[in-house]
Structures are given as C-alpha cells and as structure tokens.
Amino acid sequence: MFSRNTLSALAAAAALLGAAAVHAEPVNYVTDPDHTFATFQIDHFGASVIRARFDKVQGTVQLDRAAQTGKVDVTLEIGSVNVGVPSFEKHLQSAEILDAARHPTARFVGERFTFEGDQVKSVAGSLTIKGKTQPVTFTARQFRCYDSPILKREVCGGDFEATIDRTAFGVDYAIDMGFTRKVRIVAQIEAARQP
C-alpha cells in the first residue's frame, strides 16, 4: 500500500517526465551527400519534359519530433547541374539562365514544419535563386527516420517537392517564346544524426 506522500511524489515525477518529453531538445542532422540531391523538371513546349539534377547539395536539419518543430538549411551548387549533355549544362549555368558565375549557389531555409503524427508533411520557408528570395513550401511525398545499418546512426529523410514560378527569381529565359514559367523541384534528402 502506497502512502499519500508516495503517490504524490510518483505523480509529480510522472508529470516532470511528461514535461521533459514534450520539451525534448532538438536533434541535429547533417545531410548525407550520397543520398541528397535536388532535381528540377520543366515542360518543353508541351513536347517533352526537361529534367536536371544538382549533384552537390549540403545542409543541416534540426528536428524536435516531440514539439513538432524543426529547421532546415540546404545549399546547392549551381555549377553541379547535371543533364548528361555538357553543352546544355553550360547553357543552364550561363548568365542567360541561372548565372552561376554571379550566383554560384541556391539556398532553402525552412522553419515552419507541418507534422502528421511523427511524420513531416511539409516545410515552409524561403528559397533563394539568383539572389532573389521568395516564400516556398515543400510538401513531403514520403518521410521516414530509420537506424542506418551502414552509418550506424539514425537517419531521417524524404522526398519533398514544390512548384515555383521561375520568373519570380529572375529566370526569364525564353518566356517570350512561350516557354513555361512553372518549374517542379524535387528534393531528395537524407540526413544523419549528429553525436
């Protein structure tokens, strides 16, 4: 039989543990370069779809799944754009399109996370391309945290997508020829938990 004082102490301890769980410290992650890329897709006059990938993407992620908050800061190198055709890649990097010489990186900073249970469903923040910053929300097509048997630590990641109006970032090439403004971005991100 527990005394009233013992029961009160147990209740207080349980309340403290519950409060600690709700206010858990955010966990820091660093992107895994072998599983982190950004791609874009743009319609080519309704005949085909141009697809390209940025091979060099790096960043940090902070997650507090108990509080359902987070932050992501990801930078990609414009010069790492890969379409498999060197002349086309050079054109994409030129001042006429992405202007890699003057703006060598693009960056997304997201600080408004939406969760469903313990799963991230979207991340809203600011995307900067060619020195112009606009609000963008990336929606998760899938998201999961798992214990990596290779890295021997927890990894969280997913596929996130957004559609932007490229002219809002000063990417106006061929608009006058009827080329679409809309560009679909898909970000494949996996990030490893830090000690």
Beta strands, then each sheet from edge to edge (+ up, - down):
strand 1: 27-31
strand 2: 37-44
strand 3: 48-54
strand 4: 57-64
strand 5: 69-77
strand 6: 81-82
strand 7: 105-116
strand 8: 119-129
strand 9: 132-148
strand 10: 153-165
strand 11: 182-193
sheet 1: 6+ 3- 2+ 11- 1+ 4- 5+ 7- 8+ 9- 10+
end
